[in-house]
Amino acid sequence: MQRHGPTHELIGESPGADALRKSIRALAATRATALVTGETGTGKGLVARMIHRLSGDARFVHVDCASLAPSVIESELFGHERGAFTGASERRIGRFEWAAAGTVFLDEVAEIDGPLQAKLLRVLQDRRFERVGGNETLALQARVIAATNRDLASQIAAGRFRADLYYRLQVVELHVPPLRERAGDVALLFRAATERAYRARGLPRPAVDSELLLRLGRHPWPGNVREVFNLVERLAVARPAGPWRLQDVEPVLARSARTGTLPGAECNPDSRVHFDARERALLTRVLEQHRWNVSATARALGLSRGALRGRMARLGVE
C-alpha cells in the first residue's frame, strides 16, 4: 500500500523509506541547512521538494549546479548589477534574492568550483551577499538545501571540495538509500510509474505477467527509482496495450545489470559505516593540521566547539 499524507510522493513501505519520511518531517519543522546525499536517480530532488512543501515556504528555487558554467553560476546565484561584466546590460536578480524566505535547492553542489565554494561558504556563515559588481549587502532569507551524488569525504581528500563548506551544508544530512536496499518497494514503484504513464495517455493499465514482477524484484537497479520510471516509459511506447511479459524487458534488465552504476554515481556507501570512516579520517586530518586544538579546528570548519565535539564523539575521535 502506498503511504498517504503530506509525504505520499515518497513511495514505499521499506524501513529505509519510512526512516527517510520521518527525517523529512523533522527537518521541515526547522529552518536548518541540509545536505541530501544518495546515488543518481534515488530521488534527492523529490526529498528537497517534500521538505520545502511541508515547511510551508513560498518559493522553491532549483539551481542545477552541474548544468551551469563556472562563469555563469555566480551571477545566477547572487545576481549582478548593470555593467558588472560584458553583456550585463541591466540589473539581474539572483536565485538567492528571488527565493526570498523560500528554499534554494543547490542540486549537485559538488560541481561548484573552488572560488565559488569560498563565496558560498561566506554566504552561509554570514547570511549576507552582494550582487556581482554591486556594493549593496543583501540578507539571505532562504533556507538552503544542497544535494550530491558524490562521496564528499573523497572529494575533500582529493582537494576538490572545501571541508568547511561541507560542514556548513551538513547541518542536517539526509541519505536517500539506493533501490537495491529497498527491494520490497520495487513493485510499488513499478505500479505507481505505470499508473502515471497511462493516466497521462488516457489509457487503461496493461496486464503485467507475474514472472516479470518477480524478475523486477531481483534486479539491482543501478539507475534506482529513475530507472524504474524509464523502464515503464519504454514499455508504454513499445507495448502500449500490453500485456507486459518477462521477455519484453529481460534484454533491457540484463544490459542494465552489466552496465552497473550510472556514470557519476560516486556516493554509493553500502552502509553508513563506510561513509563515517571517511569522515572520521577527514576530521582527524584537520585536527592534526591544527595540532588537535579544538577551538582552532572548529573555526576552520565553521563549527561551534560543541558541534565539533559532538561530531568527534559520534565518530569515535578522541
N, C-alpha and C positions, 0 to 999 in steps of 0.2 A: 504493500500500500504506500502510495506517495504521501509524504508528510504534508500537512496543511498548515495554515497560519502565515504570518508575515515572511517566513523564510522558506516558503514552499518551493521556490525555484531550485534550491539545492536538493536534488533528487537522491534518495537512498535511505536505507534503514540500517546500514552497517554502523558499527561502533565509531569508525572514523568520521562518517557523515554526521552522526549525532554529536560527537565531540566538537566538530567544526561549527555546527549550528549554535551550540552553547557559547563558544568563543565569540562568534559574530554578535550574538545578542549582548554579551557582556561588554564588548568593545563599543558597540553602538550607543551604549548608555554613557560613554565618556567622549572627550574630545582628543584623546591621545593619538599621537602619530603612530602609524602601524606599518609593518613590513609583512607582505604576503609572499610566501615562498612556495615553490612547487614546480613540477616538471611542466613542459609545454603541453597545453591542452587540458590541464586539470580544472580550469575554471577560476583562475585568480581574479580575472576581471569581474566575474559574477560575484565573487566574495566581496570585492570592493564596493560594488553597486548595492549589495544587500546591506552592508554596514551603513552606507550613505542613506539608503531608504529608511532603515529602521531608526536612524538618528534624527530623521525629520529635517535634514539640511535642504536648503532651497535648490542649490545647483550642484551638479556633478560635472566636473571638467576633466576629461580624459586626455592625457598627454602621452602619446606613443613615442617614447624616447628613442626607440630603435629606428623609427622611420624619419626622424628629423636630423638634418645635417648639423654638425657642431656649430657651424657659422649661423645657424638659424635658431637653434633651440633656446639660446639665451634671450633673444628678442621675444620668442613665443612665450616663455615663462614670465619674464619681467616687463615686457612691453618696451617701447622706445619712443623717444622724442623726435620731432621733426628735425632732420639734418644730422641725426646721430651717426649715420653712415650713408654711403652712396645708395640711393634708391629710397631712403627714408623721407618721403615727401610730406608725410603728416604724422601726427602722434598716433601711436597704436597702443591699445590697452592689452596687457599680457594676461596669461591664464590665471596667475595668482590674484591679480586685481579683479578680473572678471568673475572669479569664483565667489568673491565677497565672503560671506560666512558659510559657504557650502563646503564641498570636498574637492580637492585636487588629487587626481589619481595619476601617479607617475609610473606608467607601465614600462617594464624592462629598464628600471633605473640604472642597472649596471652598465648600460650602453652610454651613459653620460661620461664625457671625457674629464680629465683631471682638473683643468682650470675651472670648469663649471661645477664640478663637485665641491670645490672650495667655496664658491659663491653660494651654492645651495646649503652648505653647512652653516654659513653665516646667517642665511635667512632663517633656518630652523632654530638657530641659537637665539638670535635677536628678535625674531618675528617681525623683521622690517626689511625693506628692499627699496631699490630705486630703479626707475626705468632706465634703459640703456641710453646714455647721453643726457640724463636728467640729474637734477640736484634735489628734487623733492623726495623726501623719505616717506614711504607708504607703509602702513601696518598690514601684516599678513593676518587676515582674519580666518582663513580657511583651515580646515583640517587637512593634513597631508597623509595619503596612503600611498605607499610605494610597493611595487611588485617586481619580482625577478625569478627567472628560471635558472639562474647561475648559483653556484656554490660561492657565496660571497667571502667565506673564510679563505678559499683558494684564491679568489681574485685579489684579496688584500695581501696574501702572502706573495703573490706574483707582482705586487706593486700597481695593480690596475684599479684598485678601489680603496678609498680612504677609510681607515679604521674608525676615525672619529665620526665620519658621516654615517657609517654603518650603525654605530651605537645610537646616533641621533634618530635614525629611521626606525631602529629596532626597539622603540619604547615598548611596544607590544608586537610579538611575532605570531602570525597565524600560518601554519604549514598545511597546505592542501595535499592530502595523501594521493598517490598515484592510483589509478583504477585497478591495478593488479592487487592492491591491498584492500580493495572494496569489491571483490569478485561477486559477492551477493547482490550488489547494486546494478550489475550489468543488465539483467533482464528488465529492471525498472527503467533504466536509462534508454534501452532499446525501444521499449514500448512508448515512452514519452517522446522520443525522437520521431517515431513512426506517426504518432498522433499529430505532432506538429506539422510534419511534412504533408500529410494527407488532408489535414484541416485547411492548410494553405491552398491545396489544389482542389478542394471541394469534393473529394473522393472518399469512399469508404475504405477503412483499413483492410489491407490484404491478409489472407491467411498466412501463417508462419509455421513451417514444419518444426516439429518438436526436436528433431535431431539438430536443426540449425541453432535453436536456443541452447541446447546442451553444449554445442561447439563454441558458442559465444562465451559461455562461462569459463571455458578452458583457455581462451585466447589471452596473451599477456597484455594486449592493448598498449603498445608503446606510445601511441598518439593520444591515449587517455580518453576523456569524455569527448573531445573534439573528433576523435577517430570514430566513435560510435555514431555520432550525428552525420559524419561524412559518409559512412557506410550506408546508412539509411537513405541518404540523398541519392547515392549511387544506385541502390536497389529501386528506389522510386522512379528513377529515369529509365533503368533497364527493363524492369518488370512492373509497370505501374498497376496492373490488375492482379498481380500475384499469380499463383501462390509463390512465396519465397521459400526456397529449398536450400539444403546444405550445399549442393553442387553449384548454386548461384554465387556463393561467397567464399568457398574454400580456396580458390586461387588467390583472392584478394587477401584473405587472412594469412595464408602461407607466406605471401610476399611481405606482408607487414611484419610477421614474426622474424623473417630472415633479415629484414632491414634493421630491426631493433629500434632503440630510442631515437626519436627525431633529432635532426641536427640542432645543436644549441641547447638541448635539454640537459644542462650540466647539474642542475640541482636535483640529484637523484639519490639522496641518502635513504638506504633501505630501512633505516631506523634513526631515531634522534641521537642514538649513541654515536654514530658516525659524525654527524654534524657537530655535536657537543665536543667531540675530541678535537676537531679542527678549531673550534672557538677557544677551547682551553689552551691549545698551543699558541694561538694568536695572542690571547690575553697574557699568557706567561711571557711571551717575547716582548710585549710592550712594557710589562712590569720590569723585565730585566733591563730594557733600554733606559728606564728611569730609576735604576738601582733599587727597585722594589719600594719606591716611595709612593704610597697610596695617593696622597694628595696630588703629586705631580702627574701620576698616571691618569687619575680621574680628570684632571684638566685637559690632558692630551686627548682623551677620548670623549670629552664633552659630557661627562657624567658627574653626578654628585659623589662624594665619598661613600655615602650609604648605598647608593645604587651599585657602585663598583664593588663594594664589599659583599653585597647581595649576589652579584654575579660570580664572584670568587667562591663564595660558599656553595652556590648551585653547581659550579663546575669542579669543585674539589681542589681549587688552587689555594694553597696555604702560604 
